[in-house]
Amino acid sequence: QRPLCRRAVPRDAVRYWLFLGRPDAGGSAAGRQRLLDLREQILAEFAPLLAPYVWQKQPFGLQFCPETGDTPAHIGGCSEFGDNVEDEWFIVYLLEQITRLFPQLVAKVLDHDGEFLLIEAADHLPKWLNPETSENRVFFCEGRLHIIPCPTRPAEVGWPREKTLTISQALTLLSCQRDACLASTKIQSALRRRLEGYPGKIQANLHHAHCFLPAGIVTVLSQRPDLLAPAVSAFYLRDPVDLQACRTFRFFPPETRVIASVTFTRCLYAQLQQQSFAPDRRSGFTLPARSHPQHRAHELGMKLAHGFEILCSNCQEASSEPDAPVSCNPQWKSFLGSLKKNGYFRGELEGSQLYKELMLSAQSFFRQSASSIEKSPGAEVLQILHDSPYNLDELKKQEKCLAPEDSDSWLDLTPQDLDQLLQERAGVGFGMAGSSPSQAVETGKNEGEVEAASYTLVAVTQKMKNFINAVSSHEGAELPWSVSSDPFSFDPDAVTSALDRLLGARDDELDSDDLEDDDDDYTEEDDDVEEENEAVGFSGSPREAGAQALGTLKMYMDQMDQELSATNIGQSFTQSKKVNSSKVQPSNDQVEVDEIQPLDVDLNLVTNLLESLSSQAGLAGPASNLLQSMGVHLPSNLDRP
């Protein structure tokens, strides 16, 4: 059986489920109503975060889903996050908080990659847990990650990995043995690091910029800030057919442009800012010189106007009938009461400007979450233009009291900043002592001293030896630190069995019956093998044949060393210098042969690594990638001319 709905999760999307702790509780009519009540409470509880949030593609939403097959009744949804992966992790944060505030719920989340939560903690997962064995095992309960274990003994709690685990069976295990299913501390810490900063991270991910926009767009964004994302996407993914509608702006004439402050997410701002685009001369949009102080505001406004014009041109005309007010919905009254109970209006008096803005945002959020019919963004824009005429003079007056825009210096990423981000993302420290260079600089050291102190040649050679001696298999090599914390186990029977398979069975384990069977089964092929062994000098028992093979191999190696000693290949290696306290003179009948000095393996290793790093010229390469994966960060070779 495939993992739960993994095939149904589109690319760049995340699917989530919220189950009742008891799998049989949601199937009845009472269970259905309980899930619907919990849905309303969740939306009201998290409305302060969800209402003003600007989603890249699709918002977070919860819908009731009846029981189907092995999946119990639940509330859940699927949200496409597009290019902004922070939307996905914001949803993970929401699920974590929902299960914390509503402990009767159990959450599950998947994306196109499957159990992507485990990817964050890949270095700390048990050996048995992989994409094939993780289906229906990972859940959020009470705000913490739980993993259904795989028992190693019959009395242990868990589910065998060779048997298919259904959602109902997993929920039953979680309800009975929740503590035994709690993920390890290291896994919890890895996930906590990824979610660190929420919910304050939402505001840090926003960017406020001034834009020279048509008045109609300013009116639309004042009521529906979330419509900014589809407009940016329409401009970002435009084609020549879309641009035909932008030759003459029918919906947003450029003559009505005013300066307004627009709130972007950083992803949306980067998509809009980094694209080079020249408007059609017939459109009426002209840009001032780049030296003009408001050139960026004109450019951003021009691009946004094209996006909104494309949205509106690709949909039907707005309906002449205005949307029914949310007050007509019977659920609005209870939803509004929950908002007031949770302090959504921040103590503002009814009728104040902030109260009206919060009420407008709450109504928009309720309309989106309660409606089963999804309207196109262009139709919603046209509906707002139809229902809300703007006052151009009033908008021009607001230009004088705009808040200052944010700096976009975060778009400029230096190589050092990129290295720091990659190191933090990989969870590997910069230096051998476990502190980053920036931390050492704060203690009074200069940059050169920090880099020089962050490594030693002895540490480089030792870590390389640890890596070579680490366990490897068809799945790849394990990094040294991933096996250092595991307890060492030695199975003498397994070693003996492996040696027996390598060298052959021992003679004393063969009884007379085996010898008789061997005589009966003796064929001409065995005779040929015996002749081959005699031809290469192997004779006797298999054990003796193995010893002879090792001796022959050593003889070959000695002969190879003697032949290579007459070439220049030895000059490429550094040899150990040994001082002999006494010299023995060879006899007359002894052939005088130059002694082959042993190689200094450590010195040759460091020399070759440094030469490889130098040939990379500061770019990524095999030597730097290998060293950084082992936690060794070598400084730049600044003293080389």
URZI-V846932 format. One record per backbone hydrogen bond with DSSP energy under -1.0 kcal/mol. CO is the residue of the C=O (numbers start at 1). NH is the residue of the N-H. Records with the same first field share a line. If there is no record, write none. Layout:
BEGIN
CO=NH, NH
END
This chain:
BEGIN
3=6
12=81, 82
14=79
15=110
16=77
17=108
18=75
19=106
22=25
28=32
29=33
30=34
31=35
32=36
33=37
34=38
35=39
36=40
37=41
38=42
39=43
40=44
41=45
42=46
46=50
47=51
63=76
65=74
68=71
71=68
74=65
75=18
76=63
77=16
79=14
80=58
81=84
83=85
84=87
85=89
86=90
87=91
88=92
89=93
90=94
91=95
92=96
93=97
94=98
95=99
96=100
97=101
98=102
102=105
104=21
106=19
107=140
108=17
110=15
111=114
114=111, 116
115=118
119=122
121=124
126=129
130=134
134=137
137=148
139=146
140=107
141=144
144=141
145=183
146=139
149=159
153=156
160=163
166=170
167=171
168=172
169=173
170=174
171=175
172=176
173=177
179=182
181=147
184=188
185=189
186=190
187=191
188=192
189=193
190=194
191=195
195=198
197=201
199=202
200=204
201=205
203=206
205=266
207=264
208=406
209=262
211=213, 260
213=258
214=218
215=219
216=220
217=221
218=222
219=223
220=224
224=227
225=228
227=231
228=232
229=233
230=234
231=235
232=236
233=237
235=238
239=243
242=245
244=247
253=256
254=257
258=213
260=211
262=209
264=207
265=269
266=270
267=271
268=272
269=273
270=274
280=283
289=292
292=295
294=298
295=299
296=300
297=212, 301
298=302
299=303
300=304
301=305
302=306
303=307
304=308
305=309
306=310
307=311
308=312
309=313
310=314
312=315
325=328
326=329
329=332
331=335
332=336
333=337
334=338
335=339
336=340
337=341
338=342
339=344
340=343
343=346
345=348
349=352
352=356
353=357
354=358
355=359
356=360
357=361
358=362
359=363
360=364
361=365
362=366
363=367
364=368
365=369
366=370
367=371
376=380
377=381
378=382
379=383
380=384
381=385
382=386
383=387
384=388
391=395
392=396
393=397
394=398
397=400
398=401
408=411
409=412
414=418
415=419
416=420
417=421
418=422
419=423
420=424
421=425
422=426
423=427, 428
436=440
437=441
438=442
440=445
441=444
446=450
447=451
448=452
449=453
454=432
456=460
457=461
458=462
459=463
460=464
461=465
462=466
463=467
464=468
465=469
471=478
473=476
476=473
479=482
480=483
491=495
492=496
493=497
494=498
495=499
496=500
497=501
498=502
499=503
500=504
506=509
507=510
511=515
512=516
513=517
514=518
515=519
516=520
517=521
523=527
524=528
525=529
526=530
527=531
528=532
529=533
530=534
531=535
532=536
533=538
541=545
542=546
543=547
544=548
545=549
546=550
547=551
548=552
549=553
550=554
551=555
552=556
553=557
554=558
555=559
556=560
557=561
558=562
559=563
560=564
561=565
564=567
568=571
569=572
570=573
574=600
587=590
598=576
599=601
600=604
601=605
602=606
603=607
604=608
605=609
606=610
607=611
608=612
609=613
610=614
611=615
614=617
616=619
621=625
622=626
623=627
624=628
625=629
627=632
628=631
636=638
END
